Amino acid sequence: MNPASANLPVLDPATPSPESEGWSRKKMLGLIALAMAAHVALIFVFGTKKQIIPRAVTEVPRLQLANRADELLELDNPALFALPNPRDFAAAIWQQAPTNRTPSFRWQAAPGELALPDAENLGATFAGFMQTNAFGNFQPDFKPAPPFAELVRQIETLLPQQTTLQISGSLAGRPLVAQPALPSLDWNDIIAPSRVQVLVDPAGNVISAVLLPPDSDVEAAGRAAKGDTNAVELARRLKFAPAAELAFGEIIFHWHTTPLADTNAPANP
């Protein structure tokens, strides 16, 4: 044990020390009462004696019923921009009724003709142009003599000059191997064409030749047995180019006739 700590005096816990005593309750209450008295005195000294006037209340929300002409209600209209509206940009035009001005029936004469500033030189520019641009002399012939044209008429005979044949049907595009010799018939009159229907095999030979009847009475009257017989014989001797299949066709013979010699002519006296 430390010998220094044994010499210290022992304090009694029941006896308070003068350092831990602090403010007493009476001193605290007295200080609070003094502060309140000072505040009341200041209020009476510096306080005003004016009458209190209540302040007017402003900016208070108010309720008001809106009519149909309110702009905010117009925004709820779905046809605001589709139908005419008295507040759109064209309302100032279509709301105004057109005014027609009454015509005046009192005629007034013109104030007068305008004076020409240089009347003496009218046409001077055109005259100068004509003087510097001279045209050659030209005598128009308003009544020229009509040209005389000589009409040349060439009369060609419609009769065939030689016997010809015409191929039609599916054989029209099939050429002949050799052109046959077509004779002229000795006949004093015109013979109608003879029509023969033929059947040609793939080798090009005519295996069937049938004489077709006339189409009308006029053709029947002009046909002759001599022409029909020669037509069938000539059709059987034709030779066509080879093909892949049988083909039907029609051959028309246009006959050229030569007049017969007159053996019964009267003797000269």
SULMONOR-V764844 format. One record per pair of residues at least 12 apart in sequence whose ideal C-beta (glycine too) atoms are under 8 Angstrom apart, sorted by the first residue. I is the first residue (numbers start at 1). GAP is how many residues later the second one is. D is the distance in whole Angstrom. If there is no record, write none. Layout:
BEGIN
i = [I,I]
gap = [GAP,GAP]
d = [D,D]
END
This chain:
BEGIN
i = [71,74,159,159,160,160,160,161,162,162,162,163,163,163,163,163,163,163,163,164,164,164,165,165,165,165,165,165,165,166,166,166,167,167,167,168,168,168,168,169,169,169,169,170,170,170,171,171,171,171,171,171,171,171,172,174,174,174,174,174,174,174,175,175,176,176,176,176,177,177,177,177,178,180,180,180,182,182,183,184,184,184,184,185,185,185,185,185,185,185,185,186,186,186,186,187,187,187,187,187,187,187,187,188,188,188,189,190,190,191,191,191,191,191,191,191,192,192,192,192,192,192,192,193,193,193,193,193,194,194,194,194,194,194,194,194,194,195,195,195,195,195,195,195,196,196,196,196,196,196,196,196,196,196,196,197,197,197,197,197,197,197,198,198,198,198,198,198,198,199,199,199,200,200,200,200,200,200,201,202,202,202,202,202,203,204,204,204,204,204,205,205,206,206,206,206,206,206,209,209,209,211,211,211,212,227,227,230,231,231,234,235,238]
gap = [16,13,31,97,94,95,96,95,20,22,94,19,20,21,22,90,91,92,93,18,89,90,15,17,69,86,87,88,89,85,86,88,82,83,84,81,82,83,84,78,79,80,81,77,78,79,27,29,69,76,77,78,79,80,77,26,30,66,67,69,73,75,65,66,62,63,64,65,27,62,63,64,61,54,57,58,52,71,47,71,72,73,74,39,41,42,45,70,71,72,73,71,72,73,74,37,39,40,68,70,71,72,73,69,71,72,68,32,67,31,32,33,35,36,64,66,22,27,29,30,31,32,35,26,59,60,61,62,17,29,33,34,36,37,58,59,61,16,17,36,55,56,57,58,13,14,15,16,35,36,39,54,55,56,57,12,13,15,51,52,53,54,12,37,40,50,51,52,53,47,48,49,40,43,46,47,48,49,45,40,41,42,43,44,39,35,36,37,38,39,34,35,29,30,31,32,33,34,23,26,27,17,20,21,38,26,28,23,20,22,19,16,13]
d = [7,7,7,8,5,7,5,6,7,7,5,4,6,6,8,7,7,5,5,7,8,5,8,6,8,6,7,5,7,7,4,7,6,7,6,7,5,8,7,8,6,4,5,5,6,6,7,6,7,5,7,3,8,8,7,7,8,5,6,6,7,8,7,5,6,7,6,7,6,4,7,6,6,6,6,6,7,7,7,8,5,7,5,8,6,6,7,5,7,5,7,7,6,8,5,7,7,8,8,4,8,8,7,8,5,5,7,7,6,7,7,5,8,4,4,6,7,5,8,3,4,8,8,8,5,6,5,7,7,7,5,5,8,4,7,5,7,8,4,8,6,7,5,8,5,7,6,7,5,6,4,7,5,8,7,7,5,6,7,7,5,8,8,5,7,7,6,8,6,6,8,6,5,8,7,5,8,7,6,6,6,6,6,7,6,6,4,6,5,7,7,8,6,5,8,5,8,8,5,4,5,5,7,6,7,7,5,8,8,5,7,5,7]
END
